[in-house]
Amino acid sequence: QVQLVESGGGLVQAGGPLRPSCAASGRTLSSETMGWFRQAPGKERDIVAAISWSGGSTYYADFVKGRFAISRDNAKNTVYLQMNSLKPEDTAVYYCAAAPSYYGLTPYMYHYNYWGQGTQVTVSS
């Protein structure tokens, strides 16, 4: 059984950075596409970013392009989301998830079959 555990969320002022991470246990996820999603209160869960199994390809939602960067360290079975220039509207619970690599850089939640419990990110104005 695969477990994904996010950490590194928290409270930050607008314009500041955060770098949540997602550690996998149970088995290696080096062959999986990894994604970060977020869900704000009363809103749907949206894709933020995704990264291919090799780390060579990435996908970003328009609302984070140029501000966020996804990366992975397969030796550590860990995925990161570097978030810069944070805005109050980035406030949400951030989830990491894993999808079979044959889906490519998929933005669709139903392609992801493993999920973490989420980490809260709060950006104050």
C-alpha positions, 0 to 999 in steps of 0.5 A: 500500500502506498502512502503519501504524506505532505508537509511544509505548509503553513502561514505566510505573508503575501509575496513570501515563499513556501516549499511543501514536500510529499514523501511516499512510502510503501513502494517507489513511485519513480515510474509515476506521474506526480501532481499537486492539487489544491482545494479552497473552502467551497471550491473544487479541487484543481490541478496546480502542477504535475511532473513526469516520472523522470522529472523531464516534463512539467505542467502548470495551471495558468494561475501559478505559471512563473510563480510555482515550480514542481520537482522530484527526487526519485532517490528520496521518493519525494516531490516538492512544490516551490511556491513563490510570490504567494497571494491570498488567493493561493490559500487552500489545502494542497494535496499531492497525488500519484498517477500511472505514467501512461496518462502523461502529465494529466490534470484530471483527478480521476487519473490519480489513484494515490492521494496524500492527506493534504497540507494547509497553506494560508497566505495573509494579506 
